[in-house]
Amino acid sequence: MNSFRSEPFLWIHLAGLAVVPLSLLAVWLGLAAGDPVLPVGLEIAFLAIAGVVPVAWMQWQRPFDIFSLLVLAVRPDRLTPEQRKILRLFKTLKIRIAAIAVAILMVWAIWQIYRVAPLAAIATPLSPRWHLLGLFGAAIAFGLGNLFLQVPVSVLGVLLTSDARFAEIEPYEVEQIGRDFFVFGIRIPNLFAIASLPETTPPSTTTKPVNPPKADISKDISTEEQTPVDARESEAEQQEITSQEEIPQTPVNSLENEEEPEDDNQQDRDTAVGEVMEAQPREEEKTAAENISPEENLPSEEAENTADVEETRTDRESSTHE
């Protein structure tokens, strides 16, 4: 977790210290124009009251809201809890005491500047006749110098706060920021994209599907928003996805039933082959018998004729004896 000291607005307003020497230079040149019109003590009192008291009172009662820049300010409801904790620190007693100390220092500084003002008479752009104008200009410049010193000193007091002390502080209430702090400028939601940054949350450990199935999307769609055509299309897509996701499973019984006809067909084929093998020798014998030549059949015919002749002869002999 980053420290609260990395808040950009703290360092932006701390850099306002660079304006303090320039504002005091403007005070010096303004007081150097001509001779005093009012008594010296009265002019110094005027400068102190106009330049020191308002800024010191502001830092005591309604500290300057540092979450602003020039004429723009971040809306209180857009501040993060860490930024509201920083505002809480500006209301501490330490910051108020620092504001009183800075006010006393600036009163002493204006007394010293007023004493050496004649030395800048040659460098001042104002003529001696415009002393009152130079006095009012010096009061305005002195007030800006106080503002650009008071705010950075308060910021420095916040930066010197320990992390343990900062962790114990409760964020300032949003509803009371506009009442308890001096918010200068036009209030906007964000200022240069650094005003209200969302708090970082730890990454979730749960894994989420990158591409959810279309079936889940179709279930989330409201039936009231779907037209009849969209409903039919979603049902068709869901059925297609369901048919693709389902793995066809063939029952064991169906496999056995498919195997049994194959066994019966095998037996029929074996029987047919056996019959063919038995019938083949018969056909070969028949063919061989048909192919016997007439010459091979002559001995048998002669034997038959001889038998007939002998039989006829025997019949005649028997008739003669009788």
VEXLUM-536445 format. One record per residue (C-alpha): residue in one letter; x, y, z. Coordinates in steps of 0.1 Angstrom, whole numbers, padded with zeros to 4 digits, always signed. Layout:
% VEXLUM-536445
AXYZ
...
This chain:
% VEXLUM-536445
M+0000+0000+0000
N+0014+0034-0009
S+0020+0060+0018
F-0002+0090+0021
R+0029+0111+0014
S+0026+0102-0022
E-0005+0124-0026
P+0002+0148-0054
F-0017+0177-0039
L+0005+0178-0009
W+0036+0183-0029
I+0019+0208-0053
H+0010+0231-0024
L+0043+0226-0006
A+0059+0240-0038
G+0040+0272-0031
L+0069+0283-0009
A+0086+0295-0041
V+0060+0323-0043
V+0068+0337-0009
P+0101+0356-0019
L+0084+0370-0050
S+0054+0384-0029
L+0078+0399-0004
L+0097+0416-0032
A+0064+0431-0044
V+0057+0444-0009
W+0091+0460-0008
L+0087+0477-0041
G+0052+0489-0032
L+0063+0505+0001
A+0093+0522-0016
A+0070+0545-0036
G+0071+0580-0021
D+0070+0590+0015
P+0046+0577+0040
V+0012+0594+0040
L+0000+0579+0073
P+0020+0574+0105
V+0045+0546+0103
G+0029+0525+0130
L-0005+0529+0113
E+0007+0517+0080
I+0025+0487+0095
A-0007+0479+0114
F-0027+0482+0082
L-0003+0458+0065
A-0004+0433+0093
I-0042+0433+0097
A-0048+0431+0059
G-0022+0405+0051
V-0017+0384+0082
V-0049+0382+0102
P-0073+0369+0075
V-0050+0340+0065
A-0041+0331+0100
W-0078+0331+0110
M-0087+0310+0080
Q-0061+0283+0089
W-0074+0283+0125
Q-0111+0281+0118
R-0115+0268+0082
P-0082+0255+0068
F-0076+0258+0031
D-0087+0228+0012
I-0056+0216-0006
F-0074+0195-0031
S-0077+0224-0054
L-0056+0242-0080
L-0059+0278-0091
V-0097+0283-0097
L-0106+0246-0098
A-0114+0223-0068
V-0124+0187-0064
R-0159+0181-0051
P-0159+0168-0015
D-0180+0137-0024
R-0153+0127-0049
L-0125+0126-0024
T-0111+0092-0013
P-0110+0081+0023
E-0073+0087+0024
Q-0077+0122+0011
R-0103+0129+0038
K-0079+0116+0064
I-0055+0142+0052
L-0081+0169+0057
R-0086+0157+0092
L-0050+0164+0100
F-0054+0200+0090
K-0078+0204+0120
T-0054+0192+0146
L-0039+0214+0173
K-0004+0211+0158
I-0014+0227+0126
R-0032+0255+0144
I-0002+0263+0165
A+0020+0264+0134
A-0005+0289+0119
I+0000+0313+0149
A+0037+0309+0147
V+0038+0318+0110
A+0015+0348+0116
I+0040+0361+0142
L+0069+0356+0119
M+0052+0375+0091
V+0045+0405+0114
W+0081+0407+0122
A+0090+0403+0084
I+0067+0433+0074
W+0084+0454+0101
Q+0118+0447+0087
I+0107+0452+0051
Y+0091+0486+0060
R+0124+0497+0075
V+0144+0490+0044
A+0118+0502+0019
P+0136+0534+0010
L+0164+0514-0004
A+0142+0502-0033
A+0130+0537-0042
I+0152+0537-0073
A+0139+0503-0085
T+0102+0508-0079
P+0080+0514-0110
L+0057+0537-0091
S+0062+0574-0088
P+0064+0591-0054
R+0028+0604-0058
W+0014+0569-0058
H+0024+0559-0023
L-0012+0550-0013
L-0015+0528-0044
G+0018+0512-0035
L+0006+0507+0001
F-0026+0488-0011
G-0006+0468-0035
A+0019+0459-0008
A-0010+0447+0014
I-0024+0424-0013
A+0011+0410-0021
F+0017+0405+0017
G-0016+0386+0020
L-0006+0363-0009
G+0028+0358+0007
N+0011+0348+0040
L-0012+0324+0022
F+0016+0307+0003
L+0035+0304+0035
Q+0007+0292+0058
V-0005+0265+0035
P+0029+0249+0028
V+0037+0250+0065
S+0004+0232+0072
V+0013+0206+0045
L+0047+0201+0060
G+0030+0194+0094
V+0009+0167+0076
L+0039+0152+0059
L+0056+0148+0093
T+0028+0127+0106
S+0038+0091+0112
D+0021+0063+0093
A+0009+0047+0126
R-0009+0079+0136
F-0023+0083+0101
A-0038+0048+0102
E-0057+0056+0134
I-0073+0087+0119
E-0109+0086+0108
P-0118+0101+0074
Y-0135+0135+0076
E-0172+0135+0070
V-0181+0144+0034
E-0211+0165+0045
Q-0189+0187+0068
I-0160+0194+0044
G-0177+0223+0027
R-0186+0238+0061
D-0153+0233+0079
F-0128+0239+0051
F-0123+0268+0027
V-0129+0254-0007
F-0117+0279-0033
G-0126+0276-0070
I-0152+0258-0092
R-0159+0223-0079
I-0155+0196-0104
P-0155+0157-0101
N-0118+0152-0111
L-0088+0174-0115
F-0062+0162-0140
A-0072+0126-0134
I-0054+0126-0100
A-0082+0139-0077
S-0103+0109-0070
L-0086+0076-0076
P-0106+0044-0068
E-0092+0023-0040
T-0073-0007-0051
T-0089-0041-0042
P-0071-0074-0040
P-0074-0095-0071
S-0101-0121-0069
T-0089-0157-0066
T-0119-0172-0083
T-0115-0180-0119
K-0141-0169-0144
P-0147-0184-0178
V-0133-0163-0206
N-0159-0173-0231
P-0192-0183-0215
P-0213-0208-0235
K-0241-0194-0256
A-0266-0215-0238
D-0260-0194-0206
I-0263-0162-0224
S-0296-0173-0239
K-0309-0181-0204
D-0300-0146-0191
I-0319-0128-0219
S-0352-0117-0207
T-0382-0134-0224
E-0400-0101-0225
E-0373-0085-0246
Q-0372-0113-0271
T-0393-0113-0302
P-0408-0146-0315
V-0380-0148-0341
D-0353-0143-0316
A-0368-0169-0293
R-0368-0195-0320
E-0333-0187-0330
S-0321-0189-0294
E-0339-0223-0290
A-0323-0236-0322
E-0288-0225-0310
Q-0294-0240-0276
Q-0305-0274-0292
E-0274-0273-0315
I-0251-0267-0286
T-0267-0294-0266
S-0264-0319-0294
Q-0227-0310-0298
E-0220-0313-0261
E-0238-0347-0257
I-0215-0377-0265
P-0234-0405-0281
Q-0232-0437-0261
T-0241-0471-0277
P-0256-0496-0252
V-0239-0529-0247
N-0270-0548-0256
S-0272-0531-0290
L-0236-0541-0296
E-0243-0577-0288
N-0274-0577-0310
E-0253-0564-0338
E-0227-0591-0333
E-0253-0620-0332
P-0264-0614-0368
E-0228-0614-0379
D-0223-0649-0363
D-0254-0663-0380
N-0243-0650-0413
Q-0209-0666-0408
Q-0225-0700-0401
D-0247-0697-0432
R-0216-0689-0453
D-0197-0719-0439
T-0226-0742-0447
A-0229-0729-0482
V-0192-0734-0488
G-0194-0770-0475
E-0222-0778-0499
V-0203-0763-0528
M-0173-0784-0519
E-0194-0816-0518
A-0211-0809-0550
Q-0179-0801-0569
P-0166-0838-0570
R-0199-0850-0582
E-0199-0826-0610
E-0164-0836-0619
E-0173-0873-0620
K-0203-0866-0642
T-0183-0845-0665
A-0156-0872-0668
A-0182-0898-0676
E-0197-0877-0703
N-0163-0871-0718
I-0154-0908-0723
S-0148-0915-0760
P-0168-0941-0781
E-0137-0962-0785
E-0135-0967-0748
N-0172-0979-0748
L-0166-1006-0775
P-0154-1034-0753
S-0184-1032-0731
E-0207-1034-0762
E-0189-1064-0776
A-0191-1081-0743
E-0229-1076-0742
N-0232-1089-0778
T-0212-1120-0769
A-0234-1126-0739
D-0265-1124-0761
V-0251-1148-0787
E-0242-1174-0760
E-0275-1170-0745
T-0292-1176-0779
R-0270-1206-0785
T-0278-1221-0751
D-0315-1217-0758
R-0312-1235-0792
E-0292-1264-0777
S-0318-1269-0750
S-0346-1269-0776
T-0327-1295-0797
H-0323-1319-0767
E-0359-1317-0760
